[in-house]
């Protein structure tokens, strides 16, 4: 059985806290900052592809970028569930 001195336990506690703090702070990232980053990235990509800002083609490019990101997010976090239900329908 391992036994640690009180000083060793204190060092381990401090080290654990120091390692956990950045992870906790990363989880609190501001959604507005992330949205601004994504919009800037989409703008850059569309301009690099040759689309002029404030044109219909540029707007379509930005929409396509959002669609691609939504599909990637859906693929990364599939919605898996189960349940029991009863459906009632008229007509068809």
C-alpha positions in Angstrom: 0.0 0.0 0.0 1.4 3.4 -1.0 1.6 6.0 1.7 2.3 9.6 0.9 3.5 12.2 3.4 1.3 15.3 3.9 3.7 17.3 1.8 3.5 14.8 -1.1 -0.3 14.9 -0.9 -0.3 18.7 -1.0 2.0 18.7 -4.0 -0.2 16.2 -5.8 -3.3 18.2 -5.0 -1.7 21.4 -6.3 -0.6 19.6 -9.5 -4.0 18.1 -10.0 -5.6 21.5 -9.6 -3.1 23.1 -12.0 -3.8 20.5 -14.6 -7.6 20.7 -14.2 -7.9 24.5 -14.3 -7.1 25.0 -18.0 -9.6 22.3 -18.9 -12.3 24.0 -16.8 -11.6 27.4 -18.3 -11.7 26.0 -21.9 -15.2 24.6 -21.2 -16.3 28.2 -20.4 -15.4 29.6 -23.8 -17.6 32.5 -24.9 -20.0 31.4 -27.6 -20.0 34.9 -29.2 -16.2 34.7 -29.6 -16.5 31.2 -31.2 -19.3 32.5 -33.6 -17.1 35.5 -34.6 -14.2 33.2 -35.3 -16.4 30.9 -37.5 -17.8 33.9 -39.4 -14.3 35.2 -40.1 -13.2 31.8 -41.2 -16.2 31.5 -43.6 -15.5 35.0 -45.0 -11.9 34.2 -45.6 -12.7 30.9 -47.3 -15.3 32.5 -49.6 -13.0 35.3 -50.6 -10.2 32.9 -51.3 -12.6 31.0 -53.5 -13.1 34.2 -55.5 -16.4 35.4 -54.3 -16.9 39.1 -53.9 -18.5 40.2 -50.6 -22.0 41.6 -50.8 -23.0 39.6 -53.9 -25.5 36.8 -54.2 -22.8 34.3 -55.0 -20.9 35.3 -51.8 -24.1 34.9 -49.8 -24.6 31.4 -51.3 -21.0 30.5 -50.4 -21.5 31.6 -46.8 -24.7 29.5 -46.6 -22.9 26.5 -48.0 -20.1 26.9 -45.4 -22.8 26.9 -42.6 -24.4 23.8 -44.2 -21.1 21.9 -44.3 -20.3 22.9 -40.6 -23.8 21.7 -39.5 -23.3 18.3 -41.3 -19.8 17.9 -39.7 -21.3 18.7 -36.3 -24.1 16.2 -36.8 -21.6 13.5 -37.8 -19.5 14.2 -34.8 -22.3 13.9 -32.3 -25.0 11.5 -33.5 -28.3 11.6 -31.8 -28.9 8.1 -30.6 -32.0 7.4 -28.7 -34.8 5.0 -28.2 -38.4 5.1 -27.0 -41.9 3.8 -27.2 -44.7 5.8 -28.7 -48.2 5.5 -30.1 -49.1 7.4 -33.2 -52.6 8.3 -34.4 -53.2 9.5 -37.9 -56.3 10.4 -40.0 -56.4 9.8 -43.7 -53.1 8.3 -44.9 
